[in-house]
Amino acid sequence: MVLIAVLLVLVTNGIVMAKEKRELCSQSLTFDYTFQARLFTMAIMAGFIGALMGIGGGIIIVPTLTSLFNIPIREAIAVSIVSVIATSISGKATYFKQGMTNVRLAIFLETSTAIGALIGAMLVLIVPSSFLYVVFAFFAFYVGVSQLYSVKAETKRLASGEFKRARPDFVSRYLCLSGEYFDEAEGAKVEYVVRNSIAGWLVSLLAGIGSGMLGIGGGFLKVSAMNVFMNVPLKAAIATSKFMIGVTAATSAIIYYVCGVINLEAVVPTALGTAMGAILGTGVMNRIRVKWLKVAFSFLTFYLGYSMLRKGILLLLKVALP
């Protein structure tokens, strides 16, 4: 509570400065119909990919807005956060109908990510932009490596039924966090037992802080936390993450709205596009084999991680990477 109080004071002192910067940046950007149409098209792709990977699309939206549309990173993060809420609402209904979403697990993990999102959103106004780029890059590299490393292991565990032979911890057993779903690509029911609940809860706290600071919904860390630490199959982790990210993003969006850094001219086409893309993506995810999902997810995060690292190093060291 003391930490949150201190952060609130710092954020309050930075609100006026944030609004002034917002007005200056808006004067240099022209949000005409062509510009908004480009935002809408980009957002459809982000929403589609986000639905396939269990992320809100922020990992695509933030670097795209800053690199291609020249929108300042803090404003891009705010736009991304609102869009993550839209894609979560659009995508989670389909996964819920398919029985892939583990609601109990989502509620358990969301208790930590919501707290982390609040802290992260307050930190973003007092942390240099260059640092945000570098943090975003290392987050992406971590996820890419962990998912690519586990491609073969995931496939073997699904085939052998290893996911349901794990031993649950006390929290998992008491809260009945384990679950099951039908995998359309494999043509079989997949059962799994959740373990390492506390470790997953702590990683989700970090995911919430990353969400608030980087505008990414924390989905890619939540998916990794469930899949790598908690013995949850990738598809179930994706569906459960999709259920969670809207709540996490909404927590951060309140801070951004109060601080006046949400640009409605950029939010509207981006949110509509991500919502449409999410509807399309959720319809095909369960039909794709898990190994291709993991490989695609890994290469996507490697590329985006490099793009953000390149910009962060340019701001910090004035060195341009290829």
ZIDAQUI-V597805 format. One record per pair of residues at least 12 apart in sequence whose C-alpha atoms are under 8 Angstrom apart, sorted by sequence separation. I is the first residue (numbers start at 0). J is the second residue. D is the distance in Angstrom with one decimal. If there is no record, write none. Layout:
# ZIDAQUI-V597805
I & J & D
I & J & D
This chain:
# ZIDAQUI-V597805
45 & 57 & 7.7
178 & 190 & 6.1
179 & 191 & 6.1
206 & 218 & 7.5
178 & 191 & 5.7
223 & 236 & 8.0
45 & 59 & 5.9
61 & 75 & 5.5
177 & 191 & 6.0
178 & 192 & 6.8
203 & 217 & 8.0
206 & 220 & 5.5
222 & 236 & 5.2
45 & 60 & 6.6
60 & 75 & 7.7
61 & 76 & 5.9
177 & 192 & 4.6
178 & 193 & 8.0
206 & 221 & 6.4
221 & 236 & 7.8
222 & 237 & 5.8
176 & 192 & 7.6
177 & 193 & 5.0
176 & 193 & 6.1
203 & 220 & 7.1
42 & 60 & 7.1
61 & 79 & 6.3
202 & 220 & 7.4
203 & 221 & 5.8
222 & 240 & 6.1
41 & 60 & 7.8
57 & 76 & 7.8
60 & 79 & 6.1
202 & 221 & 7.5
221 & 240 & 6.2
203 & 224 & 6.9
57 & 79 & 5.3
171 & 193 & 6.0
202 & 224 & 6.1
218 & 240 & 5.8
56 & 79 & 7.7
57 & 80 & 7.1
171 & 194 & 6.3
218 & 241 & 7.2
57 & 82 & 7.8
167 & 192 & 6.1
168 & 193 & 7.7
171 & 196 & 6.3
199 & 224 & 5.4
56 & 82 & 8.0
57 & 83 & 6.6
165 & 191 & 7.7
166 & 192 & 6.9
167 & 193 & 5.8
168 & 194 & 5.4
170 & 196 & 6.4
199 & 225 & 6.5
218 & 244 & 6.1
55 & 82 & 7.6
56 & 83 & 6.5
163 & 190 & 5.3
164 & 191 & 7.6
165 & 192 & 5.8
166 & 193 & 7.9
167 & 194 & 4.7
168 & 195 & 6.4
170 & 197 & 7.9
217 & 244 & 6.8
55 & 83 & 4.6
162 & 190 & 6.6
163 & 191 & 4.1
164 & 192 & 7.1
165 & 193 & 7.6
166 & 194 & 6.7
167 & 195 & 7.8
168 & 196 & 7.1
216 & 244 & 5.2
55 & 84 & 7.6
160 & 189 & 7.5
162 & 191 & 4.6
163 & 192 & 5.2
165 & 194 & 7.4
199 & 228 & 6.1
216 & 245 & 7.3
56 & 86 & 7.9
160 & 190 & 7.6
162 & 192 & 6.3
198 & 228 & 7.0
199 & 229 & 6.2
217 & 247 & 7.7
55 & 86 & 6.1
198 & 229 & 7.9
216 & 247 & 6.3
55 & 87 & 6.5
157 & 189 & 7.3
216 & 248 & 5.4
195 & 228 & 6.3
196 & 229 & 6.4
194 & 228 & 7.6
195 & 229 & 5.3
214 & 248 & 7.7
194 & 229 & 4.9
50 & 86 & 7.8
193 & 229 & 5.4
194 & 230 & 6.2
193 & 230 & 5.6
210 & 247 & 7.4
211 & 248 & 7.2
192 & 230 & 6.7
193 & 231 & 6.3
210 & 248 & 6.9
191 & 230 & 7.2
192 & 231 & 7.3
46 & 86 & 6.2
50 & 90 & 6.4
191 & 231 & 6.4
207 & 247 & 6.5
211 & 251 & 5.3
191 & 232 & 7.3
210 & 251 & 7.7
28 & 70 & 7.9
24 & 70 & 8.0
24 & 71 & 7.5
73 & 123 & 7.6
73 & 124 & 7.9
234 & 285 & 7.2
21 & 74 & 7.6
73 & 128 & 7.6
180 & 235 & 7.4
234 & 289 & 7.2
72 & 128 & 6.9
233 & 289 & 7.1
165 & 230 & 7.7
162 & 230 & 6.4
162 & 231 & 7.3
162 & 232 & 7.3
103 & 174 & 7.5
103 & 175 & 7.5
104 & 176 & 5.3
103 & 176 & 5.8
104 & 177 & 7.9
101 & 176 & 7.6
157 & 232 & 7.8
101 & 177 & 8.0
101 & 178 & 6.5
142 & 219 & 6.9
146 & 223 & 7.4
135 & 213 & 6.7
142 & 220 & 7.0
145 & 223 & 7.6
153 & 232 & 7.5
99 & 179 & 7.3
153 & 233 & 7.9
98 & 179 & 7.8
99 & 180 & 5.2
131 & 212 & 7.3
142 & 223 & 6.9
98 & 180 & 5.7
99 & 181 & 7.5
131 & 213 & 6.8
145 & 227 & 7.9
97 & 180 & 7.7
98 & 181 & 7.5
97 & 181 & 7.8
119 & 207 & 7.1
120 & 208 & 7.5
123 & 211 & 7.4
111 & 200 & 6.3
115 & 204 & 5.0
119 & 208 & 4.2
123 & 212 & 5.0
111 & 201 & 7.2
114 & 204 & 7.0
115 & 205 & 6.4
116 & 206 & 7.9
117 & 207 & 7.8
118 & 208 & 6.1
119 & 209 & 6.4
120 & 210 & 7.9
121 & 211 & 7.7
122 & 212 & 6.6
123 & 213 & 7.8
108 & 199 & 7.5
112 & 203 & 5.3
113 & 204 & 7.8
115 & 206 & 7.1
116 & 207 & 4.2
117 & 208 & 7.3
119 & 210 & 6.9
120 & 211 & 4.1
121 & 212 & 7.9
108 & 200 & 5.5
111 & 203 & 6.1
112 & 204 & 4.6
115 & 207 & 4.1
116 & 208 & 4.8
119 & 211 & 4.1
120 & 212 & 5.3
107 & 200 & 7.7
111 & 204 & 4.7
112 & 205 & 7.3
114 & 207 & 6.9
115 & 208 & 4.2
116 & 209 & 7.2
118 & 211 & 7.1
119 & 212 & 4.6
109 & 203 & 7.6
112 & 206 & 6.3
113 & 207 & 6.1
114 & 208 & 7.9
115 & 209 & 7.8
116 & 210 & 5.8
117 & 211 & 6.5
108 & 203 & 6.3
112 & 207 & 4.1
115 & 210 & 8.0
116 & 211 & 4.5
111 & 207 & 7.3
112 & 208 & 7.3
115 & 211 & 7.4
116 & 212 & 7.7
184 & 285 & 6.5
183 & 285 & 5.8
184 & 286 & 4.7
182 & 285 & 6.4
183 & 286 & 5.4
184 & 287 & 5.8
185 & 288 & 7.3
182 & 286 & 7.7
184 & 288 & 5.7
17 & 124 & 7.6
10 & 121 & 6.0
13 & 124 & 6.7
6 & 118 & 7.7
10 & 122 & 7.8
13 & 125 & 7.5
7 & 121 & 6.9
10 & 124 & 6.5
3 & 118 & 6.9
6 & 121 & 6.2
10 & 125 & 7.3
6 & 122 & 7.0
9 & 125 & 7.4
116 & 247 & 6.0
120 & 251 & 5.3
83 & 215 & 7.4
116 & 248 & 7.2
119 & 251 & 7.6
120 & 252 & 8.0
83 & 216 & 6.3
113 & 246 & 7.1
117 & 250 & 5.9
121 & 254 & 7.0
80 & 214 & 5.0
101 & 235 & 7.2
105 & 239 & 5.9
109 & 243 & 6.5
113 & 247 & 5.0
116 & 250 & 6.2
117 & 251 & 5.6
120 & 254 & 6.3
79 & 214 & 5.4
80 & 215 & 6.7
99 & 234 & 7.4
100 & 235 & 6.2
104 & 239 & 7.6
105 & 240 & 7.2
112 & 247 & 6.1
116 & 251 & 5.5
120 & 255 & 7.2
154 & 289 & 7.1
76 & 212 & 7.8
78 & 214 & 7.9
79 & 215 & 6.8
80 & 216 & 6.7
99 & 235 & 5.3
100 & 236 & 7.9
153 & 289 & 7.8
154 & 290 & 6.7
76 & 213 & 5.9
77 & 214 & 6.4
101 & 238 & 7.8
102 & 239 & 7.0
105 & 242 & 7.0
106 & 243 & 7.7
109 & 246 & 7.7
113 & 250 & 6.3
117 & 254 & 7.7
153 & 290 & 7.6
76 & 214 & 4.3
100 & 238 & 5.0
101 & 239 & 5.5
105 & 243 & 5.9
109 & 247 & 7.3
75 & 214 & 7.8
76 & 215 & 7.6
99 & 238 & 5.9
100 & 239 & 4.6
151 & 290 & 7.3
99 & 239 & 7.3
102 & 242 & 7.8
150 & 290 & 5.5
100 & 242 & 7.2
95 & 238 & 7.7
150 & 293 & 6.2
94 & 238 & 5.7
150 & 294 & 7.2
147 & 293 & 6.3
91 & 238 & 6.9
146 & 293 & 5.8
147 & 294 & 5.9
146 & 294 & 7.5
91 & 241 & 5.7
146 & 296 & 7.5
147 & 297 & 5.7
90 & 241 & 6.8
91 & 242 & 5.2
146 & 297 & 6.0
61 & 213 & 7.8
61 & 214 & 7.0
143 & 296 & 6.9
144 & 297 & 6.8
61 & 215 & 7.7
87 & 241 & 5.6
88 & 242 & 7.9
143 & 297 & 4.0
87 & 242 & 6.4
142 & 297 & 7.0
143 & 298 & 6.7
58 & 214 & 7.9
87 & 243 & 7.7
143 & 299 & 7.8
57 & 214 & 5.9
58 & 215 & 5.4
87 & 244 & 6.3
88 & 245 & 6.9
143 & 300 & 5.5
57 & 215 & 4.0
87 & 245 & 5.1
142 & 300 & 7.1
143 & 301 & 5.8
56 & 215 & 6.9
57 & 216 & 6.6
86 & 245 & 7.8
55 & 215 & 6.5
84 & 244 & 7.2
85 & 245 & 7.5
140 & 300 & 6.5
54 & 215 & 7.7
55 & 216 & 5.7
83 & 244 & 7.1
84 & 245 & 4.3
139 & 300 & 5.1
140 & 301 & 5.6
54 & 216 & 6.9
55 & 217 & 8.0
83 & 245 & 6.2
84 & 246 & 7.4
139 & 301 & 6.4
54 & 217 & 7.3
55 & 218 & 6.3
54 & 218 & 4.2
84 & 248 & 6.1
139 & 303 & 7.1
140 & 304 & 5.9
53 & 218 & 6.0
54 & 219 & 5.6
83 & 248 & 6.4
84 & 249 & 6.5
139 & 304 & 5.0
53 & 219 & 7.0
138 & 304 & 7.6
52 & 219 & 7.6
81 & 248 & 7.1
136 & 303 & 7.3
137 & 304 & 6.7
80 & 248 & 5.4
81 & 249 & 7.3
136 & 304 & 4.0
53 & 222 & 6.8
80 & 249 & 7.4
135 & 304 & 6.8
136 & 305 & 6.4
136 & 306 & 7.7
80 & 251 & 7.2
81 & 252 & 6.4
136 & 307 & 5.4
137 & 308 & 7.9
80 & 252 & 6.1
135 & 307 & 6.8
136 & 308 & 5.2
135 & 308 & 7.8
133 & 307 & 6.7
77 & 252 & 6.9
132 & 307 & 5.3
133 & 308 & 5.2
132 & 308 & 6.1
77 & 255 & 6.1
132 & 310 & 6.8
133 & 311 & 5.4
132 & 311 & 4.8
133 & 312 & 7.5
131 & 311 & 7.7
129 & 310 & 7.7
130 & 311 & 6.8
129 & 311 & 4.8
53 & 236 & 7.4
54 & 237 & 7.5
77 & 260 & 6.6
78 & 261 & 6.1
128 & 311 & 8.0
129 & 312 & 7.4
53 & 237 & 4.0
77 & 261 & 5.4
78 & 262 & 6.8
82 & 266 & 7.0
86 & 270 & 7.4
90 & 274 & 7.6
52 & 237 & 6.0
53 & 238 & 6.1
77 & 262 & 7.8
81 & 266 & 7.0
85 & 270 & 5.8
89 & 274 & 5.5
93 & 278 & 7.9
129 & 314 & 5.7
51 & 237 & 7.6
53 & 239 & 7.7
54 & 240 & 7.0
55 & 241 & 7.2
74 & 260 & 5.7
85 & 271 & 7.4
88 & 274 & 7.7
89 & 275 & 7.6
129 & 315 & 6.1
53 & 240 & 5.5
54 & 241 & 6.4
73 & 260 & 7.4
74 & 261 & 6.3
78 & 265 & 6.7
79 & 266 & 7.8
82 & 269 & 6.2
83 & 270 & 7.6
86 & 273 & 5.4
87 & 274 & 7.8
90 & 277 & 5.1
94 & 281 & 6.8
53 & 241 & 5.1
74 & 262 & 7.0
78 & 266 & 5.1
82 & 270 & 4.2
85 & 273 & 6.9
86 & 274 & 4.4
89 & 277 & 6.0
90 & 278 & 5.5
93 & 281 & 6.3
55 & 244 & 6.6
81 & 270 & 6.8
82 & 271 & 7.8
85 & 274 & 5.4
86 & 275 & 7.8
89 & 278 & 5.8
93 & 282 & 7.1
54 & 244 & 7.4
55 & 245 & 8.0
79 & 269 & 7.9
83 & 273 & 7.7
86 & 276 & 7.8
87 & 277 & 7.8
90 & 280 & 7.8
91 & 281 & 8.0
50 & 241 & 7.3
78 & 269 & 7.5
82 & 273 & 6.4
86 & 277 & 5.5
90 & 281 & 5.9
82 & 274 & 7.7
56 & 273 & 7.4
42 & 268 & 7.7
46 & 272 & 6.9
47 & 273 & 7.2
50 & 276 & 7.7
38 & 265 & 7.4
42 & 269 & 5.1
46 & 273 & 3.9
50 & 277 & 5.1
41 & 269 & 7.7
42 & 270 & 7.2
44 & 272 & 7.9
45 & 273 & 6.1
46 & 274 & 6.3
47 & 275 & 7.8
48 & 276 & 7.7
49 & 277 & 6.9
50 & 278 & 7.8
35 & 264 & 7.8
39 & 268 & 4.8
42 & 271 & 7.7
43 & 272 & 4.3
44 & 273 & 7.4
46 & 275 & 7.0
47 & 276 & 4.1
48 & 277 & 7.7
51 & 280 & 5.6
35 & 265 & 7.0
38 & 268 & 6.1
39 & 269 & 5.3
42 & 272 & 4.5
43 & 273 & 4.9
46 & 276 & 4.2
47 & 277 & 4.8
50 & 280 & 5.0
51 & 281 & 6.4
38 & 269 & 5.8
41 & 272 & 7.5
42 & 273 & 4.7
43 & 274 & 7.4
45 & 276 & 6.9
46 & 277 & 4.6
47 & 278 & 7.4
49 & 280 & 7.6
50 & 281 & 5.5
36 & 268 & 7.3
39 & 271 & 7.1
40 & 272 & 6.6
43 & 275 & 6.1
44 & 276 & 6.1
47 & 279 & 6.1
48 & 280 & 6.7
51 & 283 & 7.8
35 & 268 & 6.0
39 & 272 & 4.9
43 & 276 & 4.3
47 & 280 & 4.5
51 & 284 & 5.2
30 & 264 & 6.7
38 & 272 & 7.9
39 & 273 & 7.9
42 & 276 & 7.3
43 & 277 & 7.6
46 & 280 & 7.4
47 & 281 & 7.7
50 & 284 & 7.5
30 & 265 & 7.5
21 & 259 & 7.8
21 & 260 & 6.2
18 & 258 & 7.0
52 & 292 & 7.1
17 & 258 & 6.9
18 & 259 & 5.8
51 & 292 & 7.5
62 & 303 & 7.1
17 & 259 & 7.3
18 & 260 & 6.6
58 & 300 & 7.8
15 & 258 & 7.9
17 & 260 & 6.9
14 & 258 & 5.1
52 & 296 & 6.6
59 & 303 & 7.2
62 & 306 & 7.3
14 & 259 & 7.6
58 & 303 & 7.4
62 & 307 & 6.5
